[in-house]
Amino acid sequence: MDAIIGPEVPMIAQATIRATSNKPQMILADIGLLQKRYNNVFSTMPTKMKRLEVLEKKIKNGPTRGLIMIGSAMMSQLAKEIGDKIGAKEYFEYKTWESLNIILRKIGQIQKQQKINLLFITRPRINIAQVPEFTALLIGMKNTDVFFLDPRDYFWGLSGSYPKRSGVQVVVAKYRYPSYGGSKLEKRTQVLLNLVNNIENRRLNRTSIFDAAAYDALALLRSSFQNSKHDSVRIISHLEGIRNFLGVSGVYSFGPENHVGLGSSNFILATAKKDTGCPNKENECIKCDNCCALKEKDCPSPDKCSLCK
């Protein structure tokens, strides 16, 4: 499928599309979460439902050009300012976690009917109790690439490159937004765009950044927590749970060397794998889409695949 995203769409949309092979017909960005929470007036539920109707109409009428942005009503004004800067075309508020679920379910239902490819960029509210609910919603969104972004005052990354099983080296640069001039809003926006540039300039494709086995990232996390008193077991098992539950092919969490994990100065990058019909998803087969059970290719991980034992 050819991308329908035109040159007028902001850099984040264009760059992220180049980084994925699943060309999205719609991009849904929860970038309002870039900003701190502010006590703005909450939108009423009738207004919210009206916006959901508009969203439904927008999707059903065909491919959507540009970004559709959702954000917490608690920071709606600042989210809209960021949206304007990066070219968001639509904006939908949610008051609570439950109302965000309503929006996602609505999108998921329409997506199933219309078979729309969706790129979902979000920084979900990083809470170990909430994220499984969030990932559960994505199970029904088969044609969805998920870009989890957790931007804070600093972007931290791995020093140098980190080779994946595919042999591709992924380099994540370090950013510190205070080095940029301008307001906080401009600085945060600049950091976001630089992160996207970092992805774009290295021409990272789906294979290099998404399909590398999650075990590498998890091994990195384990080593980071090896001598730590943090609740590392809970975080590591949570990340593995996301991978196993959702079928995520890669879970990456980069942060300060001594404090990598949910809730730290980090971001998580993951993608929901397409449903291959593999009967052995519960087991630790590294490349489910190449699983021998599909009778397409030799199993790449006979020592881990129970079907090969």
Secondary structure by P-SEA (a helix, b strand, c coil): ccccccccccaaaaaaaaaccccccbbbbcccccccccccccccaaaaaaaaaaaaaaaaaccccccbbbbbcccaaaaaaaaaaacccbbbbbccaaaaaaaaaaaaaaaaaabbbbbbbbbcccccccaaaaaaaacccccbbbbbbbcccbbbbccccccccccbbbbbbbbbcccccccaaaaaaaaaaaaaaaaaaacccccccccccaaaaaaaaaaaacccccaaaaaaaaaaaaaaaacccbbbbbcccccccccccbbbbbbbbcccccccccccccccccccccccccccccccccccc
